[in-house]
């Protein structure tokens, strides 16, 4: 356990910045994939119910925030 603590303490500031950027990019990718999965599920549900998934004449649009 001491070697891990020594390693973490030895990382310079720019190293921590790189770790944070890599972590944020990974989280962003996970969020994008999850949103894509949700859109796909919604599209498939529309198709199953006989609704044209490309029809943009809905009263409100969920994608617009």
mmCIF file of the N, C-alpha and C atoms, coordinates in Angstrom:
data_MODEL
# 
_entry.id   MODEL 
# 
loop_
_atom_site.group_PDB 
_atom_site.id 
_atom_site.type_symbol 
_atom_site.label_atom_id 
_atom_site.label_alt_id 
_atom_site.label_comp_id 
_atom_site.label_asym_id 
_atom_site.label_entity_id 
_atom_site.label_seq_id 
_atom_site.pdbx_PDB_ins_code 
_atom_site.Cartn_x 
_atom_site.Cartn_y 
_atom_site.Cartn_z 
_atom_site.occupancy 
_atom_site.B_iso_or_equiv 
_atom_site.pdbx_formal_charge 
_atom_site.auth_seq_id 
_atom_site.auth_comp_id 
_atom_site.auth_asym_id 
_atom_site.auth_atom_id 
_atom_site.pdbx_PDB_model_num 
ATOM 1   N N  . UNK A 1 1  ? 0.826   -1.196 0.000   1.00 0.00 ? 1  UNK A N  1 
ATOM 2   C CA . UNK A 1 1  ? 0.000   0.000  0.000   1.00 0.00 ? 1  UNK A CA 1 
ATOM 3   C C  . UNK A 1 1  ? 0.867   1.256  0.000   1.00 0.00 ? 1  UNK A C  1 
ATOM 4   N N  . UNK A 1 2  ? 2.000   1.177  0.653   1.00 0.00 ? 2  UNK A N  1 
ATOM 5   C CA . UNK A 1 2  ? 2.889   2.342  0.697   1.00 0.00 ? 2  UNK A CA 1 
ATOM 6   C C  . UNK A 1 2  ? 3.428   2.689  -0.682  1.00 0.00 ? 2  UNK A C  1 
ATOM 7   N N  . UNK A 1 3  ? 3.667   1.679  -1.508  1.00 0.00 ? 3  UNK A N  1 
ATOM 8   C CA . UNK A 1 3  ? 4.179   1.966  -2.853  1.00 0.00 ? 3  UNK A CA 1 
ATOM 9   C C  . UNK A 1 3  ? 3.153   2.717  -3.690  1.00 0.00 ? 3  UNK A C  1 
ATOM 10  N N  . UNK A 1 4  ? 1.893   2.415  -3.494  1.00 0.00 ? 4  UNK A N  1 
ATOM 11  C CA . UNK A 1 4  ? 0.830   3.132  -4.222  1.00 0.00 ? 4  UNK A CA 1 
ATOM 12  C C  . UNK A 1 4  ? 0.792   4.587  -3.776  1.00 0.00 ? 4  UNK A C  1 
ATOM 13  N N  . UNK A 1 5  ? 0.877   4.803  -2.476  1.00 0.00 ? 5  UNK A N  1 
ATOM 14  C CA . UNK A 1 5  ? 0.860   6.173  -1.948  1.00 0.00 ? 5  UNK A CA 1 
ATOM 15  C C  . UNK A 1 5  ? 2.071   6.945  -2.452  1.00 0.00 ? 5  UNK A C  1 
ATOM 16  N N  . UNK A 1 6  ? 3.233   6.315  -2.455  1.00 0.00 ? 6  UNK A N  1 
ATOM 17  C CA . UNK A 1 6  ? 4.437   6.973  -2.962  1.00 0.00 ? 6  UNK A CA 1 
ATOM 18  C C  . UNK A 1 6  ? 4.297   7.311  -4.444  1.00 0.00 ? 6  UNK A C  1 
ATOM 19  N N  . UNK A 1 7  ? 3.708   6.390  -5.210  1.00 0.00 ? 7  UNK A N  1 
ATOM 20  C CA . UNK A 1 7  ? 3.510   6.632  -6.636  1.00 0.00 ? 7  UNK A CA 1 
ATOM 21  C C  . UNK A 1 7  ? 2.569   7.813  -6.869  1.00 0.00 ? 7  UNK A C  1 
ATOM 22  N N  . UNK A 1 8  ? 1.471   7.853  -6.124  1.00 0.00 ? 8  UNK A N  1 
ATOM 23  C CA . UNK A 1 8  ? 0.494   8.943  -6.271  1.00 0.00 ? 8  UNK A CA 1 
ATOM 24  C C  . UNK A 1 8  ? 1.118   10.278 -5.876  1.00 0.00 ? 8  UNK A C  1 
ATOM 25  N N  . UNK A 1 9  ? 1.905   10.278 -4.833  1.00 0.00 ? 9  UNK A N  1 
ATOM 26  C CA . UNK A 1 9  ? 2.559   11.522 -4.398  1.00 0.00 ? 9  UNK A CA 1 
ATOM 27  C C  . UNK A 1 9  ? 3.624   11.982 -5.386  1.00 0.00 ? 9  UNK A C  1 
ATOM 28  N N  . UNK A 1 10 ? 4.184   11.069 -6.159  1.00 0.00 ? 10 UNK A N  1 
ATOM 29  C CA . UNK A 1 10 ? 5.249   11.414 -7.097  1.00 0.00 ? 10 UNK A CA 1 
ATOM 30  C C  . UNK A 1 10 ? 4.725   11.975 -8.421  1.00 0.00 ? 10 UNK A C  1 
ATOM 31  N N  . UNK A 1 11 ? 3.432   11.868 -8.674  1.00 0.00 ? 11 UNK A N  1 
ATOM 32  C CA . UNK A 1 11 ? 2.871   12.372 -9.936  1.00 0.00 ? 11 UNK A CA 1 
ATOM 33  C C  . UNK A 1 11 ? 2.854   13.901 -9.902  1.00 0.00 ? 11 UNK A C  1 
ATOM 34  N N  . UNK A 1 12 ? 3.439   14.541 -10.916 1.00 0.00 ? 12 UNK A N  1 
ATOM 35  C CA . UNK A 1 12 ? 3.444   16.013 -10.957 1.00 0.00 ? 12 UNK A CA 1 
ATOM 36  C C  . UNK A 1 12 ? 2.068   16.561 -11.350 1.00 0.00 ? 12 UNK A C  1 
ATOM 37  N N  . UNK A 1 13 ? 1.942   17.869 -11.282 1.00 0.00 ? 13 UNK A N  1 
ATOM 38  C CA . UNK A 1 13 ? 0.669   18.536 -11.572 1.00 0.00 ? 13 UNK A CA 1 
ATOM 39  C C  . UNK A 1 13 ? 0.169   18.209 -12.973 1.00 0.00 ? 13 UNK A C  1 
ATOM 40  N N  . UNK A 1 14 ? 1.033   18.266 -13.977 1.00 0.00 ? 14 UNK A N  1 
ATOM 41  C CA . UNK A 1 14 ? 0.591   18.000 -15.347 1.00 0.00 ? 14 UNK A CA 1 
ATOM 42  C C  . UNK A 1 14 ? 0.092   16.564 -15.491 1.00 0.00 ? 14 UNK A C  1 
ATOM 43  N N  . UNK A 1 15 ? 0.628   15.674 -14.690 1.00 0.00 ? 15 UNK A N  1 
ATOM 44  C CA . UNK A 1 15 ? 0.148   14.295 -14.716 1.00 0.00 ? 15 UNK A CA 1 
ATOM 45  C C  . UNK A 1 15 ? -1.278  14.195 -14.202 1.00 0.00 ? 15 UNK A C  1 
ATOM 46  N N  . UNK A 1 16 ? -1.581  14.938 -13.148 1.00 0.00 ? 16 UNK A N  1 
ATOM 47  C CA . UNK A 1 16 ? -2.944  14.935 -12.610 1.00 0.00 ? 16 UNK A CA 1 
ATOM 48  C C  . UNK A 1 16 ? -3.920  15.555 -13.592 1.00 0.00 ? 16 UNK A C  1 
ATOM 49  N N  . UNK A 1 17 ? -3.457  16.601 -14.293 1.00 0.00 ? 17 UNK A N  1 
ATOM 50  C CA . UNK A 1 17 ? -4.315  17.222 -15.308 1.00 0.00 ? 17 UNK A CA 1 
ATOM 51  C C  . UNK A 1 17 ? -4.650  16.209 -16.397 1.00 0.00 ? 17 UNK A C  1 
ATOM 52  N N  . UNK A 1 18 ? -3.647  15.443 -16.814 1.00 0.00 ? 18 UNK A N  1 
ATOM 53  C CA . UNK A 1 18 ? -3.875  14.422 -17.844 1.00 0.00 ? 18 UNK A CA 1 
ATOM 54  C C  . UNK A 1 18 ? -4.849  13.354 -17.352 1.00 0.00 ? 18 UNK A C  1 
ATOM 55  N N  . UNK A 1 19 ? -4.715  12.942 -16.112 1.00 0.00 ? 19 UNK A N  1 
ATOM 56  C CA . UNK A 1 19 ? -5.621  11.931 -15.547 1.00 0.00 ? 19 UNK A CA 1 
ATOM 57  C C  . UNK A 1 19 ? -7.053  12.450 -15.523 1.00 0.00 ? 19 UNK A C  1 
ATOM 58  N N  . UNK A 1 20 ? -7.230  13.700 -15.149 1.00 0.00 ? 20 UNK A N  1 
ATOM 59  C CA . UNK A 1 20 ? -8.569  14.297 -15.097 1.00 0.00 ? 20 UNK A CA 1 
ATOM 60  C C  . UNK A 1 20 ? -9.173  14.397 -16.496 1.00 0.00 ? 20 UNK A C  1 
ATOM 61  N N  . UNK A 1 21 ? -8.369  14.817 -17.476 1.00 0.00 ? 21 UNK A N  1 
ATOM 62  C CA . UNK A 1 21 ? -8.868  14.939 -18.845 1.00 0.00 ? 21 UNK A CA 1 
ATOM 63  C C  . UNK A 1 21 ? -9.261  13.569 -19.398 1.00 0.00 ? 21 UNK A C  1 
ATOM 64  N N  . UNK A 1 22 ? -8.453  12.566 -19.164 1.00 0.00 ? 22 UNK A N  1 
ATOM 65  C CA . UNK A 1 22 ? -8.768  11.219 -19.641 1.00 0.00 ? 22 UNK A CA 1 
ATOM 66  C C  . UNK A 1 22 ? -10.045 10.700 -18.975 1.00 0.00 ? 22 UNK A C  1 
ATOM 67  N N  . UNK A 1 23 ? -10.182 10.944 -17.683 1.00 0.00 ? 23 UNK A N  1 
ATOM 68  C CA . UNK A 1 23 ? -11.389 10.519 -16.978 1.00 0.00 ? 23 UNK A CA 1 
ATOM 69  C C  . UNK A 1 23 ? -12.631 11.224 -17.489 1.00 0.00 ? 23 UNK A C  1 
ATOM 70  N N  . UNK A 1 24 ? -12.522 12.527 -17.718 1.00 0.00 ? 24 UNK A N  1 
ATOM 71  C CA . UNK A 1 24 ? -13.675 13.284 -18.221 1.00 0.00 ? 24 UNK A CA 1 
ATOM 72  C C  . UNK A 1 24 ? -14.068 12.821 -19.620 1.00 0.00 ? 24 UNK A C  1 
ATOM 73  N N  . UNK A 1 25 ? -13.079 12.524 -20.450 1.00 0.00 ? 25 UNK A N  1 
ATOM 74  C CA . UNK A 1 25 ? -13.362 12.037 -21.798 1.00 0.00 ? 25 UNK A CA 1 
ATOM 75  C C  . UNK A 1 25 ? -14.042 10.673 -21.755 1.00 0.00 ? 25 UNK A C  1 
ATOM 76  N N  . UNK A 1 26 ? -13.604 9.825  -20.857 1.00 0.00 ? 26 UNK A N  1 
ATOM 77  C CA . UNK A 1 26 ? -14.226 8.505  -20.718 1.00 0.00 ? 26 UNK A CA 1 
ATOM 78  C C  . UNK A 1 26 ? -15.679 8.634  -20.265 1.00 0.00 ? 26 UNK A C  1 
ATOM 79  N N  . UNK A 1 27 ? -15.927 9.509  -19.304 1.00 0.00 ? 27 UNK A N  1 
ATOM 80  C CA . UNK A 1 27 ? -17.303 9.709  -18.824 1.00 0.00 ? 27 UNK A CA 1 
ATOM 81  C C  . UNK A 1 27 ? -18.174 10.291 -19.933 1.00 0.00 ? 27 UNK A C  1 
ATOM 82  N N  . UNK A 1 28 ? -17.625 11.222 -20.709 1.00 0.00 ? 28 UNK A N  1 
ATOM 83  C CA . UNK A 1 28 ? -18.375 11.803 -21.816 1.00 0.00 ? 28 UNK A CA 1 
ATOM 84  C C  . UNK A 1 28 ? -18.758 10.728 -22.835 1.00 0.00 ? 28 UNK A C  1 
ATOM 85  N N  . UNK A 1 29 ? -17.845 9.824  -23.121 1.00 0.00 ? 29 UNK A N  1 
ATOM 86  C CA . UNK A 1 29 ? -18.131 8.737  -24.054 1.00 0.00 ? 29 UNK A CA 1 
ATOM 87  C C  . UNK A 1 29 ? -19.216 7.818  -23.543 1.00 0.00 ? 29 UNK A C  1 
ATOM 88  N N  . UNK A 1 30 ? -19.172 7.515  -22.257 1.00 0.00 ? 30 UNK A N  1 
ATOM 89  C CA . UNK A 1 30 ? -20.197 6.657  -21.661 1.00 0.00 ? 30 UNK A CA 1 
ATOM 90  C C  . UNK A 1 30 ? -21.569 7.318  -21.753 1.00 0.00 ? 30 UNK A C  1 
ATOM 91  N N  . UNK A 1 31 ? -21.628 8.614  -21.489 1.00 0.00 ? 31 UNK A N  1 
ATOM 92  C CA . UNK A 1 31 ? -22.898 9.342  -21.556 1.00 0.00 ? 31 UNK A CA 1 
ATOM 93  C C  . UNK A 1 31 ? -23.429 9.350  -22.994 1.00 0.00 ? 31 UNK A C  1 
ATOM 94  N N  . UNK A 1 32 ? -22.546 9.555  -23.969 1.00 0.00 ? 32 UNK A N  1 
ATOM 95  C CA . UNK A 1 32 ? -22.988 9.564  -25.367 1.00 0.00 ? 32 UNK A CA 1 
ATOM 96  C C  . UNK A 1 32 ? -23.553 8.211  -25.782 1.00 0.00 ? 32 UNK A C  1 
ATOM 97  N N  . UNK A 1 33 ? -22.885 7.150  -25.382 1.00 0.00 ? 33 UNK A N  1 
ATOM 98  C CA . UNK A 1 33 ? -23.366 5.805  -25.723 1.00 0.00 ? 33 UNK A CA 1 
ATOM 99  C C  . UNK A 1 33 ? -24.721 5.543  -25.075 1.00 0.00 ? 33 UNK A C  1 
ATOM 100 N N  . UNK A 1 34 ? -24.877 5.947  -23.817 1.00 0.00 ? 34 UNK A N  1 
ATOM 101 C CA . UNK A 1 34 ? -26.143 5.734  -23.113 1.00 0.00 ? 34 UNK A CA 1 
ATOM 102 C C  . UNK A 1 34 ? -27.275 6.507  -23.795 1.00 0.00 ? 34 UNK A C  1 
ATOM 103 N N  . UNK A 1 35 ? -26.997 7.748  -24.201 1.00 0.00 ? 35 UNK A N  1 
ATOM 104 C CA . UNK A 1 35 ? -28.023 8.535  -24.908 1.00 0.00 ? 35 UNK A CA 1 
ATOM 105 C C  . UNK A 1 35 ? -28.403 7.872  -26.224 1.00 0.00 ? 35 UNK A C  1 
ATOM 106 N N  . UNK A 1 36 ? -27.400 7.342  -26.931 1.00 0.00 ? 36 UNK A N  1 
ATOM 107 C CA . UNK A 1 36 ? -27.668 6.673  -28.192 1.00 0.00 ? 36 UNK A CA 1 
ATOM 108 C C  . UNK A 1 36 ? -28.526 5.428  -27.966 1.00 0.00 ? 36 UNK A C  1 
ATOM 109 N N  . UNK A 1 37 ? -28.260 4.685  -26.898 1.00 0.00 ? 37 UNK A N  1 
ATOM 110 C CA . UNK A 1 37 ? -29.063 3.504  -26.591 1.00 0.00 ? 37 UNK A CA 1 
ATOM 111 C C  . UNK A 1 37 ? -30.505 3.889  -26.284 1.00 0.00 ? 37 UNK A C  1 
ATOM 112 N N  . UNK A 1 38 ? -30.700 4.965  -25.543 1.00 0.00 ? 38 UNK A N  1 
ATOM 113 C CA . UNK A 1 38 ? -32.056 5.422  -25.206 1.00 0.00 ? 38 UNK A CA 1 
ATOM 114 C C  . UNK A 1 38 ? -32.802 5.841  -26.478 1.00 0.00 ? 38 UNK A C  1 
ATOM 115 N N  . UNK A 1 39 ? -32.129 6.585  -27.360 1.00 0.00 ? 39 UNK A N  1 
ATOM 116 C CA . UNK A 1 39 ? -32.773 6.989  -28.610 1.00 0.00 ? 39 UNK A CA 1 
ATOM 117 C C  . UNK A 1 39 ? -33.149 5.772  -29.446 1.00 0.00 ? 39 UNK A C  1 
ATOM 118 N N  . UNK A 1 40 ? -32.286 4.771  -29.463 1.00 0.00 ? 40 UNK A N  1 
ATOM 119 C CA . UNK A 1 40 ? -32.578 3.561  -30.222 1.00 0.00 ? 40 UNK A CA 1 
ATOM 120 C C  . UNK A 1 40 ? -33.798 2.832  -29.649 1.00 0.00 ? 40 UNK A C  1 
ATOM 121 N N  . UNK A 1 41 ? -33.868 2.734  -28.329 1.00 0.00 ? 41 UNK A N  1 
ATOM 122 C CA . UNK A 1 41 ? -35.012 2.075  -27.687 1.00 0.00 ? 41 UNK A CA 1 
ATOM 123 C C  . UNK A 1 41 ? -36.303 2.825  -28.003 1.00 0.00 ? 41 UNK A C  1 
ATOM 124 N N  . UNK A 1 42 ? -36.251 4.163  -27.946 1.00 0.00 ? 42 UNK A N  1 
ATOM 125 C CA . UNK A 1 42 ? -37.437 4.958  -28.263 1.00 0.00 ? 42 UNK A CA 1 
ATOM 126 C C  . UNK A 1 42 ? -37.845 4.770  -29.722 1.00 0.00 ? 42 UNK A C  1 
ATOM 127 N N  . UNK A 1 43 ? -36.864 4.734  -30.610 1.00 0.00 ? 43 UNK A N  1 
ATOM 128 C CA . UNK A 1 43 ? -37.154 4.539  -32.033 1.00 0.00 ? 43 UNK A CA 1 
ATOM 129 C C  . UNK A 1 43 ? -37.803 3.175  -32.271 1.00 0.00 ? 43 UNK A C  1 
ATOM 130 N N  . UNK A 1 44 ? -37.266 2.149  -31.628 1.00 0.00 ? 44 UNK A N  1 
ATOM 131 C CA . UNK A 1 44 ? -37.834 0.813  -31.806 1.00 0.00 ? 44 UNK A CA 1 
ATOM 132 C C  . UNK A 1 44 ? -39.253 0.735  -31.240 1.00 0.00 ? 44 UNK A C  1 
ATOM 133 N N  . UNK A 1 45 ? -39.499 1.429  -30.133 1.00 0.00 ? 45 UNK A N  1 
ATOM 134 C CA . UNK A 1 45 ? -40.848 1.444  -29.558 1.00 0.00 ? 45 UNK A CA 1 
ATOM 135 C C  . UNK A 1 45 ? -41.835 2.123  -30.513 1.00 0.00 ? 45 UNK A C  1 
ATOM 136 N N  . UNK A 1 46 ? -41.398 3.214  -31.149 1.00 0.00 ? 46 UNK A N  1 
ATOM 137 C CA . UNK A 1 46 ? -42.264 3.881  -32.121 1.00 0.00 ? 46 UNK A CA 1 
ATOM 138 C C  . UNK A 1 46 ? -42.588 2.956  -33.283 1.00 0.00 ? 46 UNK A C  1 
ATOM 139 N N  . UNK A 1 47 ? -41.585 2.245  -33.771 1.00 0.00 ? 47 UNK A N  1 
ATOM 140 C CA . UNK A 1 47 ? -41.796 1.323  -34.882 1.00 0.00 ? 47 UNK A CA 1 
ATOM 141 C C  . UNK A 1 47 ? -42.755 0.212  -34.477 1.00 0.00 ? 47 UNK A C  1 
ATOM 142 N N  . UNK A 1 48 ? -42.603 -0.326 -33.277 1.00 0.00 ? 48 UNK A N  1 
ATOM 143 C CA . UNK A 1 48 ? -43.494 -1.385 -32.797 1.00 0.00 ? 48 UNK A CA 1 
ATOM 144 C C  . UNK A 1 48 ? -44.943 -0.912 -32.698 1.00 0.00 ? 48 UNK A C  1 
ATOM 145 N N  . UNK A 1 49 ? -45.143 0.370  -32.402 1.00 0.00 ? 49 UNK A N  1 
ATOM 146 C CA . UNK A 1 49 ? -46.499 0.909  -32.259 1.00 0.00 ? 49 UNK A CA 1 
ATOM 147 C C  . UNK A 1 49 ? -47.042 1.457  -33.574 1.00 0.00 ? 49 UNK A C  1 
ATOM 148 N N  . UNK A 1 50 ? -46.284 1.303  -34.651 1.00 0.00 ? 50 UNK A N  1 
ATOM 149 C CA . UNK A 1 50 ? -46.748 1.740  -35.957 1.00 0.00 ? 50 UNK A CA 1 
ATOM 150 C C  . UNK A 1 50 ? -46.595 3.224  -36.200 1.00 0.00 ? 50 UNK A C  1 
ATOM 151 N N  . UNK A 1 51 ? -45.755 3.880  -35.444 1.00 0.00 ? 51 UNK A N  1 
ATOM 152 C CA . UNK A 1 51 ? -45.519 5.317  -35.605 1.00 0.00 ? 51 UNK A CA 1 
ATOM 153 C C  . UNK A 1 51 ? -44.259 5.491  -36.442 1.00 0.00 ? 51 UNK A C  1 
ATOM 154 N N  . UNK A 1 52 ? -44.306 6.441  -37.373 1.00 0.00 ? 52 UNK A N  1 
ATOM 155 C CA . UNK A 1 52 ? -43.134 6.728  -38.190 1.00 0.00 ? 52 UNK A CA 1 
ATOM 156 C C  . UNK A 1 52 ? -42.082 7.407  -37.308 1.00 0.00 ? 52 UNK A C  1 
ATOM 157 N N  . UNK A 1 53 ? -40.931 6.785  -37.080 1.00 0.00 ? 53 UNK A N  1 
ATOM 158 C CA . UNK A 1 53 ? -39.933 7.376  -36.193 1.00 0.00 ? 53 UNK A CA 1 
ATOM 159 C C  . UNK A 1 53 ? -39.283 8.626  -36.766 1.00 0.00 ? 53 UNK A C  1 
ATOM 160 N N  . UNK A 1 54 ? -39.425 8.840  -38.062 1.00 0.00 ? 54 UNK A N  1 
ATOM 161 C CA . UNK A 1 54 ? -38.848 10.027 -38.679 1.00 0.00 ? 54 UNK A CA 1 
ATOM 162 C C  . UNK A 1 54 ? -39.804 11.200 -38.712 1.00 0.00 ? 54 UNK A C  1 
ATOM 163 N N  . UNK A 1 55 ? -41.044 11.007 -38.240 1.00 0.00 ? 55 UNK A N  1 
ATOM 164 C CA . UNK A 1 55 ? -42.061 12.063 -38.251 1.00 0.00 ? 55 UNK A CA 1 
ATOM 165 C C  . UNK A 1 55 ? -41.722 13.107 -37.196 1.00 0.00 ? 55 UNK A C  1 
ATOM 166 N N  . UNK A 1 56 ? -41.531 14.337 -37.636 1.00 0.00 ? 56 UNK A N  1 
ATOM 167 C CA . UNK A 1 56 ? -41.152 15.414 -36.716 1.00 0.00 ? 56 UNK A CA 1 
ATOM 168 C C  . UNK A 1 56 ? -42.334 16.323 -36.366 1.00 0.00 ? 56 UNK A C  1 
ATOM 169 N N  . UNK A 1 57 ? -43.561 15.877 -36.574 1.00 0.00 ? 57 UNK A N  1 
ATOM 170 C CA . UNK A 1 57 ? -44.719 16.730 -36.319 1.00 0.00 ? 57 UNK A CA 1 
ATOM 171 C C  . UNK A 1 57 ? -45.314 16.520 -34.929 1.00 0.00 ? 57 UNK A C  1 
ATOM 172 N N  . UNK A 1 58 ? -44.514 15.991 -33.995 1.00 0.00 ? 58 UNK A N  1 
ATOM 173 C CA . UNK A 1 58 ? -45.013 15.779 -32.638 1.00 0.00 ? 58 UNK A CA 1 
ATOM 174 C C  . UNK A 1 58 ? -45.249 17.138 -31.958 1.00 0.00 ? 58 UNK A C  1 
ATOM 175 N N  . UNK A 1 59 ? -46.096 17.141 -30.946 1.00 0.00 ? 59 UNK A N  1 
ATOM 176 C CA . UNK A 1 59 ? -46.403 18.373 -30.236 1.00 0.00 ? 59 UNK A CA 1 
ATOM 177 C C  . UNK A 1 59 ? -45.177 18.936 -29.521 1.00 0.00 ? 59 UNK A C  1 
ATOM 178 N N  . UNK A 1 60 ? -44.347 18.072 -29.039 1.00 0.00 ? 60 UNK A N  1 
ATOM 179 C CA . UNK A 1 60 ? -43.091 18.506 -28.427 1.00 0.00 ? 60 UNK A CA 1 
ATOM 180 C C  . UNK A 1 60 ? -42.004 17.521 -28.830 1.00 0.00 ? 60 UNK A C  1 
ATOM 181 N N  . UNK A 1 61 ? -40.788 17.966 -28.756 1.00 0.00 ? 61 UNK A N  1 
ATOM 182 C CA . UNK A 1 61 ? -39.666 17.110 -29.144 1.00 0.00 ? 61 UNK A CA 1 
ATOM 183 C C  . UNK A 1 61 ? -38.778 16.906 -27.919 1.00 0.00 ? 61 UNK A C  1 
ATOM 184 N N  . UNK A 1 62 ? -38.531 15.658 -27.583 1.00 0.00 ? 62 UNK A N  1 
ATOM 185 C CA . UNK A 1 62 ? -37.752 15.341 -26.381 1.00 0.00 ? 62 UNK A CA 1 
ATOM 186 C C  . UNK A 1 62 ? -36.289 15.751 -26.504 1.00 0.00 ? 62 UNK A C  1 
ATOM 187 N N  . UNK A 1 63 ? -35.766 15.749 -27.742 1.00 0.00 ? 63 UNK A N  1 
ATOM 188 C CA . UNK A 1 63 ? -34.348 16.031 -27.918 1.00 0.00 ? 63 UNK A CA 1 
ATOM 189 C C  . UNK A 1 63 ? -34.010 17.502 -27.729 1.00 0.00 ? 63 UNK A C  1 
ATOM 190 N N  . UNK A 1 64 ? -34.994 18.367 -27.843 1.00 0.00 ? 64 UNK A N  1 
ATOM 191 C CA . UNK A 1 64 ? -34.726 19.793 -27.686 1.00 0.00 ? 64 UNK A CA 1 
ATOM 192 C C  . UNK A 1 64 ? -34.809 20.186 -26.218 1.00 0.00 ? 64 UNK A C  1 
ATOM 193 N N  . UNK A 1 65 ? -33.747 20.788 -25.763 1.00 0.00 ? 65 UNK A N  1 
ATOM 194 C CA . UNK A 1 65 ? -33.709 21.221 -24.360 1.00 0.00 ? 65 UNK A CA 1 
ATOM 195 C C  . UNK A 1 65 ? -33.452 22.696 -24.293 1.00 0.00 ? 65 UNK A C  1 
# 
